[in-house]
Amino acid sequence: MGQKVSSIDEVETLLSGQGYIANRALATVVFLALRLGRPLFLEGEAGVGKTEIAKALSAALGRRLIRLQCYEGLDASSAVYEWNFPAQMVAIRTAEAAGGADRDALQAELFSEDYLITRPLLEAMRPQPGGAPVLLIDELDRTDEPFEAFLLEALSDFQVTVPELGTIKAAEPPIVILTSNRTREVHDALKRRCLYHWVDYPSFEREIEVLHSRAPEASEALSREVVAFVQRLRTEDLFKKPGVAETIDWAKCLLALDVISLSPEVIADTLGAILKYQDDIQRLTGGETTRLLEEAKQSLVPA
């Protein structure tokens, strides 16, 4: 998995070239993961850009991105492979119609590569054009402990087993990035196999940089108001605080409406771009929006 990146600065440049503005600590841990061939475990609130790191890294290195989206009840077979049962049944009926098919030969054919449906983990172990892929194991905290235990084995040796075909080992291990929104704790044994980084909400200056990169048509004044308001909003007691993705979406919505400067009315009309729960939206009715906007604008006034 060791990749030819020569410095932390090069990682920052590669990511920024894809519109991802990484701070020094994040660029350092990405560099180390690439250099040492270690999986990278990224934890943080939803919407802070964990998944985007994998996407940016894949594009920057010219590697295929293979994504395993985790969910409750995900098991090893769904993550590794499945057999194409409909095609197998057709083959069986065809052989029966032909009459006298060799049973052992038929079984060997049915459980061959021709009938194998590869899922993300198996796909990531196979050679890919351009080199080892980026394997994104997204929202690991949605799964359960048995799947974690299986994953621990798969990532320790970078291999998976298909009983009918044997063990398939990666000739060149994939670049592995795991993410978690920390809805539950992931087992220490898995974390120990990885380099770890907590991805936090960005500082004001860095979020401005992100917005300039992703929505460059927004004016400096509007960008500063948007970021200041969103950052002030994150200090409120909300069910789901807006992430960086919401900051970008909101700025693009405001641009589509030809908004030059924020006002309570504009914010009320576009809250659905930054808040996704009705209870949170209702909290900002009446004077709350005005108060937050005044506090945000006040924070932009030089001391």
Secondary structure as GFF3:
##gff-version 3
##sequence-region A 1 303
A	DSSP	alpha_helix	8	16	.	.	.	ID=ss1
A	DSSP	alpha_helix	24	36	.	.	.	ID=ss2
A	DSSP	beta_strand	40	43	.	.	.	ID=ss3
A	DSSP	alpha_helix	50	61	.	.	.	ID=ss4
A	DSSP	beta_strand	65	69	.	.	.	ID=ss5
A	DSSP	alpha_helix	76	80	.	.	.	ID=ss6
A	DSSP	beta_strand	81	83	.	.	.	ID=ss7
A	DSSP	alpha_helix	85	98	.	.	.	ID=ss8
A	DSSP	alpha_helix	103	110	.	.	.	ID=ss9
A	DSSP	three_ten_helix	113	115	.	.	.	ID=ss10
A	DSSP	beta_strand	116	118	.	.	.	ID=ss11
A	DSSP	alpha_helix	120	125	.	.	.	ID=ss12
A	DSSP	beta_strand	134	138	.	.	.	ID=ss13
A	DSSP	three_ten_helix	140	142	.	.	.	ID=ss14
A	DSSP	alpha_helix	145	157	.	.	.	ID=ss15
A	DSSP	beta_strand	159	162	.	.	.	ID=ss16
A	DSSP	beta_strand	166	169	.	.	.	ID=ss17
A	DSSP	beta_strand	175	180	.	.	.	ID=ss18
A	DSSP	alpha_helix	188	192	.	.	.	ID=ss19
A	DSSP	beta_strand	195	198	.	.	.	ID=ss20
A	DSSP	alpha_helix	204	214	.	.	.	ID=ss21
A	DSSP	alpha_helix	220	233	.	.	.	ID=ss22
A	DSSP	alpha_helix	244	256	.	.	.	ID=ss23
A	DSSP	alpha_helix	264	270	.	.	.	ID=ss24
A	DSSP	three_ten_helix	271	273	.	.	.	ID=ss25
A	DSSP	alpha_helix	278	283	.	.	.	ID=ss26
A	DSSP	alpha_helix	287	300	.	.	.	ID=ss27
###
